[in-house]
Each structure stands twice: as structure tokens, then as C-alpha cells.
Amino acid sequence: MSGAEFGQQFINALSLGSIYALVAIGLAMVFSILRLINFAHGETLMIGAVASVLLAERGLPWLVWAPFAVVITVLSGVVIERIAYRPLRGAPDVTLLLTSLGVSIALQNSALLTFGSQPRAFPTPGPLVGQILLPGQVQISRVNLVTVLTAFTLMIVFTWFVTRTQIGVAMRATAENVMARLMGIDINTVIVVAFLLGAGLAGVAALLWGARVGRVEYNMGFIPVLKAFVATVIGGFGSIPGAVLGAYILGFGEIFLVSLLPDALTTYRDAFIFSALILILLFRPQGILGSTEAEKI
């Protein structure tokens, strides 16, 4: 592999890992507080992508429909928490898990009825179209560069929020110690903020994922949330730094496996990825940054 090819693949892997990281943060954050594996999180991403298409088809410029799509995604995450999860607060973990699967299926079928089964082209904004030539004859797509810069910026802002704001510190306290819920912390507010932040990151990921794959489908949230779930398992479920680390490990593994494997084996990329996951769990079941103690945000 030449230096130029390595540079292109490196940026591509960084971009893919960044999208996985944005989705994985939402999964890890909700799990750390509620012990809920929110498989419906992928459908919040789908809602953001579908909203983008529907708003763009009405002739709105991307500077208008893109923020509105993220807002719609955020609202959907808050509504899901209020209607589906809050009434089951305190229920057994398996009940919450089955509920999240039920919400996921219900949202997919709702999108199938309203949006249709045929994929539609994603209205990629003009600034994300095309290539950029870097020194050394390295060509990278604009969408990959914007994805990396956007993800890094959002993760820095998120880190500041959870370490420097009152509600962020409350989220961490609630995740680290169940007794913190009895010491004046408004658990409802903490949970709503967790869903709001997770859905917001998923909304941004929807725009970046849509621009990356170029199409929108009613079931498009399945692959990103599955890969984000794998990333959180690799990094350590309930650990946000672990989820981010796992996301980038997964992104780099996918991209460089395609580059290094023979053409006949590239279609089995996911099999190699999940085999590596099994090996990691055999030697470190709690994940790379996971703890044998209570999961921490």
C-alpha cells in the first residue's frame, strides 16, 4: 500500500469510526444511567435521515433542513423516553430490552408505511460533495473530512458538558452511584438530558451517514446501531471513553481489512470483525476500558 493510499484509507477509517462513536456515545450514556440497551437508538438516526429527505423535497435549503432534521431527531428521542421507557422505570432489565426492540420494530414499520420501502437519494449538501487534494497526492472526500472535524468538535463539547456543568456532573454521579439518586438529584431530568444528548448526536450522525452512503431507507438505522453496540462492547459497556475507543478500533478494523484482505474475502469483513470481538471478550469480558465494578459514564 502506497503512502497516498494509506493516507486515504486512514482518513476513511477515521471518518467511519467517528460516525460509530457518535452513535455509541448515546448507547453507552443511556446504559450507564438506566442499564438499558437502547436498540431503538438506531431508529432515531433513521428518523433524522428521513426528516432530511422529506424537508429537502419541499425545497428547503440545506442550511434550514439540516438543523431541523437534528431537532426532529432530538424530539423523537425525548418522546421515546417519555412514552416507552419512563413507565417501565424500575422494571427488570429484560423487560427494558424487549421494549427497546419493540420500539425499534414499531418505528421501522411506521417509516415503511409513511416513507416507503424504496431507498431515496440523500440530499447531500454542496459543501460535502467532491474531493480535496492534500500534499502527497492524498485525495480525501469532503464528507470524510467534515465527519472527522464535526465528530471531534462534538466530542470535545460533550466532554466539557459532562465534566463542567451541573447537570453533566449529576449524570456522572447517577451513573457511578445508585445512591446518588437519593441525594437530591432529579433523576427524571438526568435521564431526559441523556436521551436528548444521545438523540442529538444520532441526528448529526444521520446527516453524516446519509451523506456517506448516499441513500435513505426505512431500516437504515440497523447497521450503525449494531456497529455502535459492538464498539461499546469492545470498549466496555457503560464507559463513554471505552465506547469511543471501541468505535475507532472498529472503524479502522473494517477499512483496513478491506484494503488488506484478498478481493475474494472482503465480503466476509464482518465475520472477521465479530471473530475479533469474540477473542476480545474471551480475554477481557468487561471490554478494554470496562470495569469489573459498576459501569461508569
VOMI-214327 format. One record per residue (C-alpha): residue in three letters; chain; x, y, z. Coordinates in pm, 1 decimal. Example, Ala and Ser with C-alpha at 12.3 -4.5 7.8 and 13.67 -1.06 7.14 Angstrom:
2
- residuo, cadena, u, v, w
- ALA, A, 1230.0, -450.0, 780.0
- SER, A, 1367.0, -106.0, 714.0
# end
This chain:
297
- residuo, cadena, u, v, w
- MET, A, 0.0, 0.0, 0.0
- SER, A, 147.7, 332.9, -107.5
- GLY, A, 170.0, 633.5, 121.4
- ALA, A, -111.6, 810.6, -64.9
- GLU, A, -337.3, 505.1, -39.9
- PHE, A, -258.3, 467.6, 329.1
- GLY, A, -346.1, 832.6, 389.0
- GLN, A, -677.9, 795.6, 208.7
- GLN, A, -767.2, 479.6, 397.7
- PHE, A, -661.7, 636.8, 728.5
- ILE, A, -899.5, 931.3, 682.3
- ASN, A, -1174.2, 696.0, 565.1
- ALA, A, -1128.9, 480.2, 876.4
- LEU, A, -1122.3, 787.7, 1098.9
- SER, A, -1445.8, 907.1, 939.6
- LEU, A, -1623.9, 573.1, 977.9
- GLY, A, -1507.3, 539.9, 1337.8
- SER, A, -1629.7, 893.3, 1408.6
- ILE, A, -1984.5, 808.2, 1298.4
- TYR, A, -1980.5, 490.4, 1505.1
- ALA, A, -1852.5, 694.2, 1801.7
- LEU, A, -2137.6, 946.8, 1781.3
- VAL, A, -2391.9, 664.1, 1790.8
- ALA, A, -2203.0, 462.3, 2053.5
- ILE, A, -2188.1, 755.5, 2296.1
- GLY, A, -2567.2, 762.3, 2309.0
- LEU, A, -2585.4, 388.3, 2372.6
- ALA, A, -2321.7, 396.1, 2646.8
- MET, A, -2466.8, 703.7, 2815.3
- VAL, A, -2819.9, 562.6, 2844.7
- PHE, A, -2689.3, 224.0, 2957.1
- SER, A, -2471.3, 379.5, 3227.5
- ILE, A, -2774.5, 551.6, 3381.7
- LEU, A, -3068.3, 318.3, 3311.6
- ARG, A, -2891.7, -12.5, 3241.3
- LEU, A, -3089.6, -8.9, 2917.2
- ILE, A, -2950.7, -135.2, 2586.4
- ASN, A, -3148.2, 102.1, 2366.2
- PHE, A, -3169.4, -75.1, 2030.4
- ALA, A, -3427.0, 184.6, 1922.6
- HIS, A, -3136.5, 431.9, 1915.3
- GLY, A, -3074.7, 330.0, 1553.9
- GLU, A, -3426.2, 436.9, 1464.1
- THR, A, -3362.8, 786.5, 1598.7
- LEU, A, -3081.8, 803.8, 1343.4
- MET, A, -3321.9, 681.9, 1075.1
- ILE, A, -3576.3, 946.9, 1174.1
- GLY, A, -3312.5, 1216.7, 1126.3
- ALA, A, -3222.8, 1088.4, 779.5
- VAL, A, -3587.0, 1051.5, 673.3
- ALA, A, -3666.1, 1400.6, 801.8
- SER, A, -3375.2, 1533.5, 596.8
- VAL, A, -3515.7, 1384.6, 277.5
- LEU, A, -3872.9, 1498.4, 342.8
- LEU, A, -3766.6, 1853.0, 428.4
- ALA, A, -3527.9, 1878.2, 132.6
- GLU, A, -3801.5, 1756.4, -104.6
- ARG, A, -4002.2, 2061.9, -4.8
- GLY, A, -3736.4, 2285.4, -149.9
- LEU, A, -3573.9, 2399.5, 173.9
- PRO, A, -3201.0, 2483.8, 156.9
- TRP, A, -2968.0, 2254.8, 347.6
- LEU, A, -2886.4, 2528.8, 599.5
- VAL, A, -3252.6, 2507.8, 703.6
- TRP, A, -3339.7, 2137.9, 672.7
- ALA, A, -3021.4, 2004.1, 832.4
- PRO, A, -3072.3, 2176.6, 1171.8
- PHE, A, -3445.7, 2098.3, 1161.1
- ALA, A, -3369.7, 1730.8, 1099.4
- VAL, A, -3145.4, 1723.4, 1407.9
- VAL, A, -3415.9, 1895.9, 1614.5
- ILE, A, -3672.5, 1639.7, 1499.0
- THR, A, -3432.6, 1361.2, 1596.1
- VAL, A, -3383.9, 1511.6, 1941.8
- LEU, A, -3758.9, 1541.8, 1992.5
- SER, A, -3809.7, 1180.8, 1883.7
- GLY, A, -3554.8, 1061.0, 2139.8
- VAL, A, -3724.8, 1253.6, 2420.4
- VAL, A, -4070.5, 1127.1, 2315.5
- ILE, A, -3947.5, 766.6, 2305.1
- GLU, A, -3811.4, 800.1, 2657.9
- ARG, A, -4132.0, 956.5, 2787.5
- ILE, A, -4376.8, 714.0, 2625.9
- ALA, A, -4188.4, 383.2, 2610.1
- TYR, A, -3926.1, 380.2, 2884.9
- ARG, A, -4038.4, 603.0, 3170.4
- PRO, A, -4348.2, 394.9, 3252.4
- LEU, A, -4120.0, 91.6, 3286.2
- ARG, A, -3868.6, 260.5, 3515.2
- GLY, A, -3753.5, 4.7, 3769.4
- ALA, A, -3870.1, -293.7, 3563.1
- PRO, A, -3636.3, -593.2, 3510.2
- ASP, A, -3357.6, -539.8, 3255.8
- VAL, A, -3502.9, -796.6, 3017.2
- THR, A, -3831.2, -602.5, 3010.2
- LEU, A, -3649.9, -284.7, 2907.5
- LEU, A, -3450.1, -476.2, 2646.9
- LEU, A, -3762.0, -626.4, 2490.1
- THR, A, -3928.9, -285.8, 2498.4
- SER, A, -3639.5, -128.2, 2310.1
- LEU, A, -3663.2, -399.9, 2045.9
- GLY, A, -4038.4, -343.8, 2022.3
- VAL, A, -3993.5, 32.1, 1981.7
- SER, A, -3730.3, -30.5, 1713.7
- ILE, A, -3961.8, -258.8, 1514.5
- ALA, A, -4257.9, -21.3, 1556.9
- LEU, A, -4057.7, 276.6, 1429.6
- GLN, A, -3922.0, 78.2, 1136.5
- ASN, A, -4269.4, -27.3, 1031.3
- SER, A, -4402.9, 325.6, 1075.6
- ALA, A, -4128.5, 451.8, 845.9
- LEU, A, -4207.4, 172.9, 599.3
- LEU, A, -4571.9, 282.5, 585.9
- THR, A, -4503.2, 654.5, 555.4
- PHE, A, -4169.4, 669.7, 373.5
- GLY, A, -4195.5, 357.0, 159.6
- SER, A, -3969.7, 58.7, 102.7
- GLN, A, -3771.2, 207.8, -184.4
- PRO, A, -3444.2, 383.6, -97.2
- ARG, A, -3428.8, 753.3, -174.4
- ALA, A, -3122.9, 959.8, -252.3
- PHE, A, -2988.4, 1159.0, 38.7
- PRO, A, -2979.7, 1534.7, -37.8
- THR, A, -2608.4, 1572.8, 30.1
- PRO, A, -2524.4, 1940.5, 92.6
- GLY, A, -2295.1, 2101.8, -163.5
- PRO, A, -2003.0, 2156.3, 79.2
- LEU, A, -1988.1, 1778.9, 137.1
- VAL, A, -1963.3, 1689.9, -232.1
- GLY, A, -1629.8, 1635.1, -401.7
- GLN, A, -1270.3, 1561.9, -313.8
- ILE, A, -987.8, 1755.3, -151.3
- LEU, A, -628.6, 1706.0, -266.4
- LEU, A, -375.3, 1707.5, 14.3
- PRO, A, 4.7, 1715.7, -12.9
- GLY, A, 148.0, 1382.2, -121.8
- GLN, A, -129.8, 1317.9, -374.7
- VAL, A, -367.2, 1217.1, -96.8
- GLN, A, -727.9, 1259.9, -204.2
- ILE, A, -997.2, 1257.8, 61.1
- SER, A, -1366.6, 1318.4, 24.4
- ARG, A, -1509.0, 1631.3, 177.6
- VAL, A, -1771.0, 1432.3, 364.4
- ASN, A, -1499.0, 1230.1, 538.1
- LEU, A, -1308.5, 1543.4, 640.3
- VAL, A, -1623.0, 1715.9, 766.7
- THR, A, -1726.3, 1399.1, 951.9
- VAL, A, -1397.0, 1381.2, 1141.6
- LEU, A, -1394.1, 1752.8, 1227.7
- THR, A, -1759.0, 1750.7, 1332.9
- ALA, A, -1725.0, 1439.2, 1547.0
- PHE, A, -1411.6, 1565.6, 1722.8
- THR, A, -1577.2, 1900.9, 1792.3
- LEU, A, -1892.9, 1739.9, 1931.2
- MET, A, -1693.9, 1501.1, 2149.9
- ILE, A, -1493.3, 1790.9, 2294.0
- VAL, A, -1815.2, 1982.5, 2366.8
- PHE, A, -1971.8, 1669.8, 2516.7
- THR, A, -1668.8, 1612.2, 2740.6
- TRP, A, -1689.3, 1971.0, 2861.5
- PHE, A, -2061.5, 1930.5, 2929.4
- VAL, A, -2034.7, 1617.3, 3142.3
- THR, A, -1734.1, 1744.3, 3339.6
- ARG, A, -1805.7, 2116.2, 3380.4
- THR, A, -2182.8, 2164.1, 3400.5
- GLN, A, -2410.5, 2088.2, 3693.3
- ILE, A, -2639.2, 1855.0, 3500.4
- GLY, A, -2336.5, 1680.5, 3345.8
- VAL, A, -2186.0, 1615.6, 3688.1
- ALA, A, -2526.9, 1488.3, 3802.9
- MET, A, -2531.8, 1247.1, 3508.5
- ARG, A, -2192.3, 1111.6, 3605.9
- ALA, A, -2290.2, 1082.0, 3971.1
- THR, A, -2608.7, 896.3, 3881.7
- ALA, A, -2416.0, 658.2, 3658.3
- GLU, A, -2145.9, 590.1, 3917.2
- ASN, A, -2356.9, 551.3, 4226.4
- VAL, A, -2719.2, 446.9, 4251.1
- MET, A, -2734.6, 614.1, 4596.3
- ALA, A, -2677.9, 948.3, 4425.6
- ARG, A, -3039.1, 928.2, 4314.5
- LEU, A, -3140.0, 963.5, 4680.4
- MET, A, -2928.6, 1273.9, 4739.7
- GLY, A, -3133.2, 1542.9, 4569.0
- ILE, A, -3057.8, 1462.7, 4204.5
- ASP, A, -3362.5, 1492.4, 3978.8
- ILE, A, -3337.2, 1156.4, 3805.1
- ASN, A, -3606.4, 1243.5, 3550.7
- THR, A, -3410.4, 1547.2, 3435.1
- VAL, A, -3087.6, 1346.9, 3415.3
- ILE, A, -3249.1, 1075.5, 3204.9
- VAL, A, -3421.4, 1322.0, 2971.4
- VAL, A, -3093.0, 1505.9, 2916.7
- ALA, A, -2918.3, 1175.7, 2846.3
- PHE, A, -3175.8, 1086.0, 2580.4
- LEU, A, -3165.8, 1440.9, 2443.8
- LEU, A, -2788.5, 1438.9, 2405.5
- GLY, A, -2781.3, 1087.5, 2263.9
- ALA, A, -3053.4, 1167.5, 2010.8
- GLY, A, -2878.0, 1491.1, 1915.5
- LEU, A, -2555.7, 1305.2, 1840.2
- ALA, A, -2757.6, 1045.9, 1647.4
- GLY, A, -2918.6, 1326.4, 1446.8
- VAL, A, -2579.8, 1460.6, 1343.5
- ALA, A, -2465.4, 1105.4, 1268.6
- ALA, A, -2774.7, 1064.1, 1047.3
- LEU, A, -2666.2, 1355.7, 830.6
- LEU, A, -2309.2, 1229.7, 806.1
- TRP, A, -2410.0, 867.2, 746.4
- GLY, A, -2664.1, 969.8, 482.6
- ALA, A, -2404.4, 1177.5, 301.9
- ARG, A, -2158.6, 888.7, 325.8
- VAL, A, -2384.4, 613.4, 186.8
- GLY, A, -2588.4, 843.5, -37.1
- ARG, A, -2929.2, 690.7, 30.3
- VAL, A, -3200.7, 672.3, 294.9
- GLU, A, -3405.4, 362.9, 382.7
- TYR, A, -3661.2, 280.0, 648.8
- ASN, A, -3424.4, 25.7, 809.0
- MET, A, -3100.5, 220.5, 769.0
- GLY, A, -3051.0, 257.1, 1144.8
- PHE, A, -2985.8, -113.2, 1198.7
- ILE, A, -2625.2, -127.8, 1076.5
- PRO, A, -2498.9, 185.1, 1258.5
- VAL, A, -2657.5, 84.5, 1590.4
- LEU, A, -2530.4, -273.9, 1555.6
- LYS, A, -2176.5, -149.6, 1493.0
- ALA, A, -2208.8, 101.8, 1776.0
- PHE, A, -2322.7, -180.6, 2003.9
- VAL, A, -2016.3, -384.2, 1905.6
- ALA, A, -1798.4, -77.8, 1969.0
- THR, A, -1938.6, -32.0, 2319.5
- VAL, A, -1881.6, -399.5, 2396.1
- ILE, A, -1521.6, -375.9, 2273.9
- GLY, A, -1455.0, -58.9, 2472.1
- GLY, A, -1654.9, -154.1, 2780.9
- PHE, A, -2029.0, -116.6, 2815.5
- GLY, A, -2126.6, 187.9, 3020.0
- SER, A, -1791.7, 360.9, 2961.4
- ILE, A, -1816.9, 653.0, 2719.8
- PRO, A, -1437.7, 672.8, 2662.0
- GLY, A, -1448.1, 298.5, 2602.3
- ALA, A, -1732.9, 336.4, 2352.7
- VAL, A, -1535.7, 598.8, 2160.0
- LEU, A, -1219.8, 386.3, 2163.8
- GLY, A, -1414.1, 80.1, 2051.4
- ALA, A, -1577.5, 278.9, 1771.6
- TYR, A, -1243.4, 385.2, 1627.0
- ILE, A, -1097.7, 36.3, 1665.1
- LEU, A, -1397.7, -97.0, 1474.2
- GLY, A, -1375.0, 173.3, 1206.6
- PHE, A, -1005.5, 114.5, 1145.5
- GLY, A, -1053.2, -260.9, 1151.7
- GLU, A, -1326.1, -250.2, 887.2
- ILE, A, -1146.7, -15.8, 648.6
- PHE, A, -802.2, -173.1, 666.2
- LEU, A, -939.0, -525.6, 648.4
- VAL, A, -1097.7, -434.9, 315.1
- SER, A, -763.4, -295.9, 199.2
- LEU, A, -553.2, -588.8, 316.8
- LEU, A, -778.0, -886.8, 251.6
- PRO, A, -789.4, -1053.3, -91.2
- ASP, A, -1086.7, -947.4, -302.1
- ALA, A, -1247.9, -1288.6, -254.6
- LEU, A, -1257.8, -1238.8, 123.7
- THR, A, -1369.3, -875.0, 151.1
- THR, A, -1735.3, -977.8, 158.2
- TYR, A, -1658.1, -1163.7, 482.8
- ARG, A, -1531.1, -848.9, 652.6
- ASP, A, -1794.3, -855.1, 925.0
- ALA, A, -1713.8, -1217.6, 1003.2
- PHE, A, -1353.9, -1119.5, 1079.6
- ILE, A, -1473.2, -823.1, 1287.9
- PHE, A, -1706.6, -1033.9, 1501.2
- SER, A, -1441.3, -1303.4, 1537.8
- ALA, A, -1208.3, -1038.2, 1677.6
- LEU, A, -1488.5, -929.1, 1911.8
- ILE, A, -1520.2, -1283.8, 2044.5
- LEU, A, -1144.8, -1300.0, 2107.5
- ILE, A, -1151.3, -969.4, 2296.5
- LEU, A, -1437.7, -1088.3, 2514.5
- LEU, A, -1263.4, -1419.0, 2585.5
- PHE, A, -960.0, -1242.2, 2730.7
- ARG, A, -1132.2, -929.5, 2868.6
- PRO, A, -1507.4, -981.5, 2906.2
- GLN, A, -1561.3, -632.1, 3051.2
- GLY, A, -1409.6, -466.6, 2742.8
- ILE, A, -1088.3, -267.7, 2702.2
- LEU, A, -1178.8, 17.8, 2937.0
- GLY, A, -1462.9, -155.6, 3116.6
- SER, A, -1456.5, -213.1, 3488.5
- THR, A, -1541.9, -520.3, 3687.6
- GLU, A, -1712.4, -278.0, 3924.5
- ALA, A, -2029.9, -83.7, 3837.4
- GLU, A, -2020.9, 69.3, 3491.5
- LYS, A, -1914.1, 431.7, 3479.7
- ILE, A, -2006.3, 709.4, 3240.5
# end
